[in-house]
């Protein structure tokens, strides 16, 4: 877009709605929310129907989860599990 970088995953701020996220990321957030507590990437993959026995399919999901953490949409606990932000 005119030589400028476009951020597909916006930072979470008061004026930014979850609907601004790409559909894949919205599904990831929904899977984390529906869990009874903090979840591992493998559990999110199971909820999304991803073959988690194949590392090449699990690692991109883990990267998306970390990107959501970096942008303030999720929290990553010290033990590696992910949870929603309050």
C-alpha positions as CSV (number, residue, x, y, z in Angstrom):
1,X,0.0,0.0,0.0
2,X,2.0,2.9,-1.2
3,X,5.3,1.5,0.1
4,X,4.0,1.5,3.7
5,X,3.8,-1.5,5.9
6,X,0.3,-2.7,6.8
7,X,-0.1,-4.4,10.1
8,X,-2.6,-7.3,9.8
9,X,-2.7,-7.9,13.5
10,X,-3.3,-4.6,15.2
11,X,-2.3,-3.8,18.8
12,X,-5.2,-4.2,21.2
13,X,-6.4,-0.8,22.3
14,X,-9.7,0.6,23.5
15,X,-10.8,1.6,20.0
16,X,-9.8,-1.7,18.3
17,X,-12.5,-4.4,17.9
18,X,-11.7,-8.1,17.7
19,X,-13.5,-8.0,14.3
20,X,-10.6,-6.1,12.8
21,X,-8.5,-9.3,13.2
22,X,-8.2,-11.7,10.2
23,X,-10.7,-14.6,10.5
24,X,-8.0,-17.2,11.4
25,X,-6.9,-15.1,14.4
26,X,-10.6,-14.6,15.4
27,X,-11.0,-18.4,15.5
28,X,-7.8,-18.8,17.6
29,X,-9.1,-16.2,20.1
30,X,-12.5,-18.0,20.3
31,X,-10.8,-21.4,20.9
32,X,-8.7,-19.9,23.8
33,X,-11.8,-18.3,25.3
34,X,-13.9,-21.5,25.1
35,X,-11.3,-23.4,27.0
36,X,-11.9,-24.0,30.7
37,X,-8.5,-22.4,31.6
38,X,-5.1,-21.6,30.2
39,X,-4.3,-23.8,27.1
40,X,-1.2,-25.1,25.3
41,X,-0.8,-24.5,21.6
42,X,-1.6,-28.2,21.0
43,X,-5.0,-27.8,22.7
44,X,-5.9,-24.8,20.5
45,X,-4.9,-26.8,17.5
46,X,-7.1,-29.7,18.5
47,X,-10.0,-27.2,18.9
48,X,-9.4,-25.8,15.5
49,X,-9.1,-29.2,13.8
50,X,-5.4,-29.0,13.1
51,X,-3.3,-32.2,12.9
52,X,-1.2,-31.4,16.0
53,X,0.9,-34.6,15.6
54,X,2.7,-32.9,12.8
55,X,5.2,-30.3,14.1
56,X,5.1,-28.4,10.8
57,X,1.4,-27.6,11.3
58,X,1.7,-26.9,15.0
59,X,4.6,-24.3,14.9
60,X,2.7,-21.8,12.6
61,X,-0.2,-21.9,15.1
62,X,2.2,-21.3,18.0
63,X,3.6,-18.3,16.0
64,X,0.1,-16.9,15.6
65,X,-0.5,-17.3,19.3
66,X,2.7,-15.5,20.2
67,X,1.8,-12.7,17.7
68,X,-1.5,-12.3,19.5
69,X,0.4,-12.1,22.8
70,X,2.8,-9.5,21.4
71,X,-0.2,-7.4,20.2
72,X,-2.0,-7.6,23.6
73,X,-4.9,-9.9,22.6
74,X,-3.6,-12.9,24.7
75,X,-1.4,-13.5,27.6
76,X,1.4,-16.2,27.8
77,X,2.0,-17.7,31.2
78,X,5.5,-18.7,32.3
79,X,4.7,-22.4,31.8
80,X,4.0,-21.7,28.1
81,X,0.2,-21.8,28.2
82,X,-2.0,-19.1,26.7
83,X,-5.0,-17.3,28.2
84,X,-7.2,-14.4,27.4
85,X,-6.4,-10.9,28.7
86,X,-8.7,-9.5,31.3
